[in-house]
Amino acid sequence: MEARAIRRYIRRSPRKMRLVANLIRGMDVDKALRILRFSPQAAARDIERTVHDAVNNLMQKYPDVRFDEGDLYIKTITVDGGPMLKRIRPAPMGRAFRIRKRNSHLTVVVARKPTRAQGS
C-alpha cells in the first residue's frame, strides 16, 4: 500500500530542496515530520506540507484500513527541476548578465512498512 503527492512549480532551487529531502529519505513519517518541523531551511515547510498530503492521500485511498504514522515510511522522495524564469541584470560596460530563477517539482511516496510473514 502506497500513495504519492506531487507539488509542482515550487519557487525554490532544486539544489536547496534536495539538501532537505536527503535528510528524510527512507525515514518513518512521524520522525521525518519532527525533523522538518524544526529544520531552519525554508524548503522544509514545502516538503512537510507535501509529506502530510501524501499521508492523507494514502488514508483516502484505503478508507477501511487503519493507519498510524508510526507504520508509514517515506519510500521515495524526489526533487526535479522545473522551468526557469530568466531575467536580465545590468552589468559593467553595457553588458547584461542573465539571472536564472529556478523552480522545483517535488514528489513524495509514502508506504506502509513491510511486515515479516508469520512462520518464515
C-alpha positions in Angstrom: 0.0 0.0 0.0 1.4 3.3 -1.1 0.3 6.7 -2.1 2.1 9.8 -3.5 1.8 13.5 -3.5 3.2 15.9 -6.1 3.9 19.6 -5.7 4.9 21.5 -8.8 6.4 24.9 -9.6 7.8 25.5 -6.1 9.8 28.7 -6.2 13.0 27.3 -4.6 16.0 26.0 -6.3 16.2 22.1 -6.6 19.7 22.1 -5.1 18.4 23.7 -1.9 15.4 21.4 -1.8 17.5 18.3 -2.2 19.5 19.2 0.9 16.4 18.9 3.0 14.9 15.9 1.1 18.1 13.9 1.7 17.6 14.4 5.5 14.3 12.4 5.5 14.7 9.9 2.7 13.7 6.4 3.9 12.6 7.6 7.4 9.5 6.9 9.3 6.8 9.5 8.6 6.5 10.7 12.2 10.3 11.1 12.7 10.6 12.9 9.3 7.8 15.3 10.2 9.5 16.1 13.5 12.8 16.8 11.7 11.1 19.0 9.1 9.2 20.9 11.8 12.4 22.1 13.5 14.6 22.4 10.4 15.6 26.1 9.8 15.6 25.8 6.0 12.7 27.4 4.2 12.3 24.3 1.9 11.4 22.2 4.9 7.9 23.9 5.0 7.2 22.8 1.4 8.4 19.3 2.0 6.5 19.0 5.3 3.3 20.0 3.6 3.8 17.5 0.8 4.5 14.6 3.2 1.2 15.5 5.0 -0.6 15.4 1.7 0.9 12.0 0.8 -0.2 10.6 4.1 -3.7 12.0 3.6 -3.8 10.6 0.1 -3.0 7.1 1.5 -5.7 7.4 4.1 -8.3 8.4 1.5 -7.1 5.7 -0.9 -7.7 3.0 1.7 -10.6 4.3 3.9 -11.3 0.9 5.5 -7.6 0.4 6.7 -6.4 2.0 10.0 -3.1 3.7 9.5 -0.8 5.0 12.2 2.0 7.5 11.3 4.4 5.1 13.0 3.5 2.4 10.5 4.4 4.5 7.5 7.7 5.5 5.9 8.9 7.7 3.1 9.5 5.2 0.3 10.8 7.7 -2.3 11.3 11.5 -2.4 12.5 13.2 -5.5 13.2 16.8 -6.3 13.3 17.6 -10.0 14.0 20.9 -11.7 11.1 22.9 -13.2 11.1 25.7 -15.7 13.4 28.7 -15.1 12.4 32.3 -15.1 15.1 34.2 -17.0 15.8 37.7 -16.1 18.5 40.2 -17.2 20.7 42.2 -14.8 22.7 45.2 -16.0 26.5 44.7 -15.8 29.5 46.9 -16.3 30.4 48.4 -19.7 26.9 47.9 -21.2 26.8 44.2 -20.7 23.9 42.2 -19.4 24.1 39.1 -17.1 21.4 36.5 -17.1 19.7 35.6 -13.8 18.0 32.2 -13.7 15.3 31.9 -11.1 14.8 28.2 -10.6 11.7 26.2 -9.8 11.3 22.7 -8.4 8.9 19.7 -8.7 8.6 17.6 -5.6 7.3 14.0 -5.5 6.8 12.1 -2.2 5.7 8.5 -2.0 4.7 7.1 1.4 4.1 3.4 2.0 3.3 1.0 4.9 6.3 -0.7 6.4 6.7 -4.2 5.2 5.9 -6.8 7.9 7.6 -10.1 8.2 5.5 -13.1 7.4 4.5 -15.2 10.3 6.3 -18.6 10.4 9.1 -17.6 7.9 
